[in-house]
C-alpha cells in the first residue's frame, strides 16, 4: 500500500509558527513549537543565521593571566582559540591546522608555541606558521607567508567575545544599555574562581530559556536558590534587541544577598538587588554585588549543547574569605547542585519535545524574557 509522506519542509512550517508566536502580545504569549527544540534542520538554520552572525562569549578575560594562556571554543562550527599575547592583548585565531585541518589546541592551558599533534606544523601564539617538517620538496612553499586566520575579538565588561561576522556593530555599542543598567555591579572587577565545560543532552534554547527566567525557582530550586532569592520578588524589565533582563531581590540579612559593607554608595533595596540577563544568543549571566554565575552555550546538535559555565566573585568579598580553598569547593558544590537540578529536568523535557501530543503552552508574566527571546529568534531567522 502506498504511504503518503509529508512533502512540506519542516523549516518553513517552523518559521511560520515562530513568526506567529513572536507576534503575540505578552498577555497572549505561548512557548515555541516543540519541533524548534528537536529539528536538526532548524538547528542548521540557527547555525547559519545566528551563531555565525553573532558575538559569542568565549569566557572571562581574567582567566588569561600571562602570555600564552588560552581558551578554546567553537563559534558557528569554527574551532577557535583566544590567546594572551606578549603585549597583554587577547587575540583569537582559528584552532585548525593549515595543513590537514587537525585541531591544534585542546581545552585550556598555556602554550609557548602551537604544535599540531598530527604532523608537528608549528605556529607562534599569534598564528604565524614557524615551521613545517619535511616540506623541502613542496615547490613555492613559504611558511612565513602563512598565518592562522584571525577571528574578530572584543572585550566587554570583563568578558571575551568573538564573532565570524566582521560587519557586526561593536559589542559595546550593542550592549550600551545593559552596561548602564548593571553599572552598580562592577562586572569588570570580578575575579573568576572556577570554570567548567560540560555537555548536556538538551536543546540550547531550552537551557537558555531556563536560565533567563526565575519563574521556576520556587519549584525546581526550592531548597537551593529560592530561600535566598524568592521567585515572588521577580521584576521583568523591557529588554533591547541584543538582550533581555529581569531583577529579583535577596532576603534581608543574607550574606549571599547583601552587598559588601565597603560599598557605601549603594543604598536601600539596591543593596540586595540581583539581575539575570541573556545576551543573545547564548551568554547567560546571573548575579549581584558579590558574585556572578554565568554560562555560554554552543549547540553540538539539536539535542546536545556544550555548556561552558563558571562563577566569578567581587574582590572585596573574596578579601574577607579566610580559607579560600574550602570556600571555592563549597561554592562550586553549591552551583553544581543548582545545575544538576536544571539539567535533570531539561534532559527529560528534551525527550518530551518529540512526543506527538506536545503543543505550545501559555507563558507567565514572569516569562517575559522568553517572549523577547522569541522576537530575537524571529528577527534573526526569518528573512525580512
C-alpha positions as CSV (number, residue, x, y, z in Angstrom):
1,X,0.0,0.0,0.0
2,X,1.3,3.5,-0.9
3,X,2.0,5.5,2.2
4,X,1.7,9.3,1.9
5,X,4.6,11.4,3.0
6,X,4.6,14.9,4.1
7,X,6.2,16.9,1.3
8,X,6.1,20.2,3.2
9,X,9.6,21.1,4.5
10,X,10.0,21.3,8.3
11,X,11.8,24.7,8.3
12,X,9.1,26.9,6.6
13,X,6.4,25.5,8.9
14,X,8.6,26.2,12.0
15,X,9.4,29.7,10.8
16,X,5.8,30.4,10.3
17,X,5.0,29.2,13.8
18,X,7.9,31.2,15.2
19,X,6.6,34.3,13.5
20,X,3.1,33.7,14.9
21,X,4.4,33.2,18.4
22,X,6.7,36.3,18.3
23,X,3.8,38.5,17.0
24,X,1.6,37.8,20.0
25,X,1.3,40.4,22.8
26,X,2.8,39.3,26.2
27,X,-0.5,38.5,27.8
28,X,-1.2,36.0,25.0
29,X,2.3,34.7,24.6
30,X,3.0,31.0,24.1
31,X,6.1,28.8,24.0
32,X,7.9,27.9,20.8
33,X,6.6,24.9,18.8
34,X,8.2,21.7,20.1
35,X,10.0,20.9,16.9
36,X,12.0,24.1,17.3
37,X,13.8,22.2,20.1
38,X,14.2,18.9,18.2
39,X,14.7,19.6,14.5
40,X,18.2,19.3,13.0
41,X,17.1,21.3,10.1
42,X,16.0,24.2,12.4
43,X,19.4,24.0,14.1
44,X,21.2,24.2,10.8
45,X,19.3,27.5,10.2
46,X,20.3,28.7,13.6
47,X,24.0,27.9,13.0
48,X,23.9,29.8,9.7
49,X,21.8,32.8,10.7
50,X,22.6,33.1,14.4
51,X,25.8,31.5,15.6
52,X,27.8,32.5,12.5
53,X,26.5,36.1,12.6
54,X,26.6,36.9,16.4
55,X,29.0,37.9,19.1
56,X,29.6,34.8,21.3
57,X,31.1,34.7,24.7
58,X,34.4,32.7,25.0
59,X,34.8,33.2,28.7
60,X,36.2,35.6,31.3
61,X,39.2,37.7,30.3
62,X,40.8,37.4,33.8
63,X,41.3,33.7,33.2
64,X,44.1,34.6,30.7
65,X,46.7,36.0,33.0
66,X,50.1,35.6,31.3
67,X,51.3,35.4,27.7
68,X,50.4,32.1,26.1
69,X,47.4,31.4,28.3
70,X,44.5,30.3,26.1
71,X,40.8,29.3,26.0
72,X,39.4,27.2,23.1
73,X,35.7,27.3,22.0
74,X,33.6,26.8,18.9
75,X,31.6,29.5,17.1
76,X,29.4,28.6,14.2
77,X,31.2,25.4,13.6
78,X,34.6,27.1,13.7
79,X,37.1,25.9,16.4
80,X,38.9,29.0,17.8
81,X,41.5,29.8,20.5
82,X,41.7,33.0,22.4
83,X,45.3,33.6,23.4
84,X,47.0,36.2,25.6
85,X,49.8,37.8,23.5
86,X,53.1,39.2,24.8
87,X,51.7,42.7,24.8
88,X,48.8,41.7,27.0
89,X,46.3,41.8,24.2
90,X,43.9,38.9,23.7
91,X,43.9,37.6,20.1
92,X,41.6,34.9,18.8
93,X,42.7,32.7,15.9
94,X,41.4,29.6,14.1
95,X,42.2,26.5,16.0
96,X,42.6,24.4,12.8
97,X,46.0,23.5,11.3
98,X,46.6,24.9,7.8
99,X,48.0,21.5,6.7
100,X,45.3,18.8,7.1
101,X,42.7,20.5,9.3
102,X,43.7,18.9,12.6
103,X,42.5,20.7,15.8
104,X,45.6,22.4,17.3
105,X,44.8,23.2,21.0
106,X,42.6,21.4,23.4
107,X,40.5,22.8,26.3
108,X,42.6,25.5,28.1
109,X,46.2,25.9,29.1
110,X,49.4,27.8,28.3
111,X,51.5,27.5,25.1
112,X,54.8,29.0,24.1
113,X,54.2,27.7,20.6
114,X,51.3,25.9,19.0
115,X,52.4,22.5,17.7
116,X,50.0,20.5,15.6
117,X,49.5,17.0,17.1
118,X,49.3,15.4,13.6
119,X,52.4,16.5,11.7
120,X,54.1,19.0,14.0
121,X,53.5,22.1,12.0
122,X,54.4,24.8,14.4
123,X,52.9,28.3,15.0
124,X,53.6,31.1,17.3
125,X,50.8,32.3,19.6
126,X,49.7,35.0,17.1
127,X,49.1,32.3,14.5
128,X,52.2,32.8,12.3
129,X,53.5,29.5,10.9
130,X,57.1,29.0,12.1
131,X,58.0,25.6,10.6
132,X,56.7,22.5,8.8
133,X,58.8,19.4,8.9
134,X,59.7,17.5,5.7
135,X,58.3,20.0,3.3
136,X,61.5,20.7,1.4
137,X,60.2,19.3,-1.8
138,X,57.0,21.3,-1.8
139,X,57.6,23.9,-4.6
140,X,56.9,27.5,-3.6
141,X,56.0,26.6,-0.1
142,X,56.7,29.7,2.1
143,X,55.9,29.1,5.8
144,X,56.5,32.8,6.7
145,X,53.6,33.8,4.4
146,X,51.1,31.5,6.2
147,X,49.0,32.6,9.2
148,X,46.1,31.0,11.0
149,X,43.1,33.2,10.3
150,X,42.4,35.8,12.9
151,X,38.9,36.0,14.5
152,X,37.4,39.3,15.4
153,X,37.6,39.7,19.2
154,X,36.4,42.3,21.6
155,X,36.3,42.6,25.4
156,X,33.2,43.9,27.2
157,X,32.9,44.2,31.0
158,X,35.5,41.6,31.6
159,X,34.2,39.1,29.0
160,X,35.9,37.8,25.8
161,X,33.6,38.0,22.8
162,X,34.4,36.6,19.3
163,X,32.5,36.6,16.0
164,X,32.9,35.3,12.4
165,X,30.9,38.3,11.1
166,X,33.2,41.3,10.6
167,X,30.2,43.6,9.7
168,X,28.6,43.5,13.2
169,X,28.5,46.6,15.4
170,X,30.9,46.5,18.3
171,X,29.8,44.6,21.4
172,X,30.0,47.8,23.5
173,X,27.6,49.5,21.0
174,X,25.1,46.7,21.1
175,X,25.2,46.4,24.9
176,X,25.5,50.1,25.9
177,X,22.1,50.0,27.6
178,X,22.8,46.8,29.5
179,X,26.2,48.2,30.8
180,X,24.4,51.3,32.1
181,X,21.7,49.2,33.8
182,X,24.2,46.9,35.5
183,X,26.9,49.5,36.3
184,X,26.4,49.2,40.1
185,X,27.6,45.5,40.0
186,X,31.1,46.3,38.7
187,X,31.4,43.3,36.4
188,X,34.9,44.2,35.1
189,X,36.3,43.9,38.6
190,X,35.1,40.3,39.2
191,X,37.6,37.5,39.8
192,X,36.8,34.1,38.3
193,X,37.2,31.3,40.9
194,X,36.3,28.4,38.6
195,X,35.1,27.4,35.2
196,X,33.8,24.1,33.8
197,X,32.9,22.6,30.4
198,X,30.1,20.1,30.1
199,X,27.8,18.6,27.5
200,X,24.0,18.5,28.4
201,X,21.6,16.4,26.4
202,X,19.1,19.1,25.7
203,X,18.5,21.8,23.1
204,X,20.5,25.0,23.6
205,X,17.3,27.1,23.6
206,X,15.7,25.1,26.4
207,X,18.8,25.8,28.6
208,X,18.9,29.5,27.6
209,X,15.2,29.9,28.4
210,X,15.5,28.1,31.7
211,X,18.3,30.4,32.8
212,X,16.7,33.7,31.6
213,X,13.6,33.3,33.8
214,X,13.2,33.0,37.6
215,X,9.6,31.6,37.5
216,X,10.9,28.1,38.2
217,X,13.0,28.9,41.3
218,X,10.2,28.2,43.8
219,X,9.6,24.7,42.4
220,X,12.9,23.4,40.8
221,X,15.3,25.1,43.3
222,X,13.1,25.1,46.3
223,X,15.9,24.3,48.8
224,X,18.9,25.9,46.9
225,X,18.1,29.3,45.3
226,X,14.5,30.1,46.3
227,X,15.3,30.5,50.1
228,X,17.8,33.3,49.3
229,X,16.2,34.9,46.3
230,X,12.4,34.3,46.2
231,X,10.6,34.0,42.9
232,X,7.9,36.4,44.1
233,X,10.4,39.3,44.0
234,X,11.0,38.9,40.2
235,X,10.5,42.1,38.2
236,X,10.9,41.7,34.4
237,X,12.1,44.9,32.6
238,X,11.9,45.7,28.9
239,X,15.0,44.5,27.2
240,X,16.6,45.7,24.0
241,X,17.4,43.9,20.6
242,X,20.6,42.4,22.0
243,X,19.5,41.2,25.4
244,X,16.7,40.5,27.9
245,X,16.8,41.3,31.6
246,X,15.0,40.8,34.9
247,X,15.8,41.6,38.5
248,X,15.0,40.0,41.8
249,X,15.9,40.7,45.4
250,X,17.6,38.6,48.1
251,X,16.2,38.2,51.6
252,X,17.1,40.7,54.3
253,X,20.3,39.9,56.2
254,X,21.6,37.2,53.9
255,X,25.3,37.1,53.5
256,X,24.9,36.0,49.9
257,X,22.2,38.5,49.1
258,X,23.7,41.6,50.7
259,X,26.3,43.9,49.2
260,X,29.7,44.2,51.0
261,X,29.7,46.9,53.7
262,X,32.5,48.7,51.9
263,X,30.2,49.7,49.1
264,X,28.5,52.6,50.9
265,X,27.5,54.3,47.7
266,X,24.8,51.6,47.1
267,X,21.6,52.3,49.1
268,X,18.3,50.8,50.1
269,X,16.9,47.8,48.2
270,X,19.7,48.2,45.7
271,X,21.9,46.6,48.3
272,X,20.0,43.3,47.9
273,X,19.4,43.6,44.1
274,X,20.2,40.7,41.7
275,X,20.0,40.5,38.0
276,X,19.5,37.8,35.4
277,X,20.4,38.7,31.8
278,X,20.6,36.8,28.5
279,X,22.9,38.4,26.0
280,X,21.6,37.0,22.7
281,X,22.0,34.4,21.6
282,X,23.7,32.3,24.3
283,X,25.6,34.2,27.0
284,X,23.7,33.9,30.3
285,X,24.7,36.0,33.4
286,X,23.0,36.0,36.8
287,X,24.3,37.5,40.0
288,X,24.6,40.5,42.2
289,X,27.1,42.6,44.1
290,X,29.1,39.6,45.5
291,X,29.2,37.1,42.6
292,X,28.1,36.3,39.1
293,X,27.1,32.8,37.8
294,X,27.5,32.6,34.0
295,X,27.0,30.2,31.1
296,X,28.0,30.3,27.5
297,X,26.2,27.8,25.2
298,X,27.2,26.3,21.9
299,X,24.9,23.7,20.2
300,X,26.5,20.4,19.2
301,X,23.3,19.0,17.8
302,X,19.6,19.7,18.2
303,X,19.7,17.6,21.4
304,X,23.2,18.4,22.7
305,X,24.7,21.6,24.0
306,X,28.2,22.4,25.1
307,X,27.9,24.3,28.3
308,X,30.8,26.5,29.5
309,X,30.0,27.9,32.9
310,X,31.6,29.4,35.9
311,X,31.5,31.7,38.9
312,X,33.3,35.0,39.5
313,X,33.4,36.9,42.8
314,X,33.7,40.5,43.8
315,X,37.3,41.2,45.0
316,X,36.1,42.9,48.3
317,X,34.0,39.8,49.0
318,X,37.0,37.5,48.3
319,X,39.3,39.5,50.5
320,X,37.1,38.5,53.6
321,X,37.4,34.8,52.9
322,X,39.9,33.2,55.3
323,X,40.1,29.7,53.8
324,X,39.7,30.2,50.1
325,X,40.3,26.5,49.1
326,X,37.3,25.4,51.2
327,X,35.2,28.3,50.2
328,X,35.8,27.6,46.5
329,X,35.0,24.0,46.9
330,X,31.8,24.8,48.8
331,X,30.8,27.4,46.2
332,X,31.5,25.0,43.3
333,X,29.5,22.2,45.0
334,X,26.5,24.6,45.5
335,X,26.4,25.7,41.9
336,X,27.0,22.1,40.7
337,X,23.8,21.2,42.6
338,X,21.8,24.0,41.1
339,X,23.0,23.0,37.6
340,X,22.1,19.3,38.2
341,X,18.6,20.3,39.3
342,X,18.2,22.1,35.9
343,X,20.0,19.5,33.9
344,X,17.9,16.6,35.1
345,X,14.6,18.4,34.2
346,X,15.8,19.8,30.9
347,X,17.1,16.4,29.7
348,X,13.8,14.8,30.5
349,X,12.0,17.7,28.8
350,X,14.1,17.2,25.6
351,X,12.5,13.7,25.2
352,X,9.0,15.2,25.7
353,X,9.6,17.6,22.8
354,X,9.3,14.6,20.5
355,X,6.0,13.4,21.9
356,X,3.1,13.6,19.4
357,X,0.7,15.3,21.8
358,X,3.2,18.0,22.9
359,X,1.9,21.5,22.0
360,X,2.9,25.1,22.8
361,X,1.8,26.3,26.2
362,X,1.0,29.7,27.7
363,X,3.7,31.9,29.2
364,X,3.5,33.6,32.6
365,X,4.2,37.4,33.0
366,X,7.4,36.2,34.8
367,X,8.5,34.7,31.5
368,X,8.7,38.0,29.6
369,X,12.3,37.3,28.7
370,X,11.2,34.2,26.8
371,X,8.8,36.3,24.8
372,X,11.6,38.8,24.0
373,X,13.9,35.8,23.1
374,X,11.2,34.7,20.6
375,X,11.3,38.1,19.0
376,X,15.0,37.9,18.7
377,X,14.9,34.5,17.1
378,X,12.3,35.7,14.6
379,X,14.3,38.7,13.6
380,X,17.4,36.5,13.2
381,X,15.9,33.5,11.4
382,X,13.1,35.0,9.2
383,X,14.2,36.9,6.1
384,X,12.9,40.5,6.1
